Amino acid sequence: LTANLTSRFAFRPDARLAFADFDATAKGETPFGMLRSDRLHVNSIHLVGRFDGNARRVTVSSADLDAREARLHLAGQGDLIYGADGALAQIKTGFNASRINVNVPGLFERATAFDALAFAGMYDMAARKLDVVNASLTGPSFKLETVGAVTFADNAAPGLALTGTLGQMPTRMVMNYWPLPIAPGARSWVAGNIFAGTIGPANFVLNMAPGVLDRPVLPADALKLTFAL
């Protein structure tokens, strides 16, 4: 991955950074490690934002990703929380994304578009854990809301402990949004037996340790899904 950065910045009287405006671009490949895609093939990234040293806040006013595996536009901010030792301990973050297109091999049946993603959460540096305070993802005839936690690990897919709801949707749309590795047996049954009408709403519970998502088939207890037909 090659990158270019332009910046305008200033220091406080105590020599600490007061602010930094940044405008960065990048392209190339970077490790990705999700399902059958081990690299993210980036056509372009454009990131514009500001670091406020007094507020200890990073604001991304605009971020655009164009990659083989995903495209999106994003804006948001993160508040940096430091421990007594002066080291970064947590990041409180919130962002909104739009114009989302996902084409990760092995994730969905085909390239899948979403309208919007809204997220609020807290990342703990030591635990490598992202607490999901609330998150929602919407698309054509699709709405998902969830809370819980995501735990990261070296050289493995993240662990998921999430609960949430799926809104009602036409049956013909279900296969567009149902990830291939999640409950493949139930997915095949729905595809082969329900051809009309609506499905949902549904409640789900995801409980997967780090690395479980790397498996070709998930264990039976990884997902609990309850549909109202």
Salt bridges, closest charged atoms under 4 A:
ASP14 OD2 - ARG12 NH2 2.86
ASP21 OD2 - ARG8 NH2 2.71
ASP21 OD1 - ARG50 NH1 2.78
ASP23 OD1 - HIS46 NE2 2.83
GLU29 OE1 - ARG39 NE 3.11
GLU29 OE2 - HIS41 NE2 3.87
ASP64 OD1 - HIS73 ND1 2.89
ASP64 OD1 - ARG99 NH2 3.66
GLU69 OE2 - HIS41 ND1 2.55
ASP79 OD1 - ARG57 NE 2.54
GLU109 OE1 - ARG110 NH1 3.57
GLU109 OE2 - ARG187 NH2 3.94
ASP131 OD1 - LYS129 NZ 3.93
GLU145 OE2 - LYS143 NZ 3.74
ASP154 OD1 - ARG128 NH1 2.91
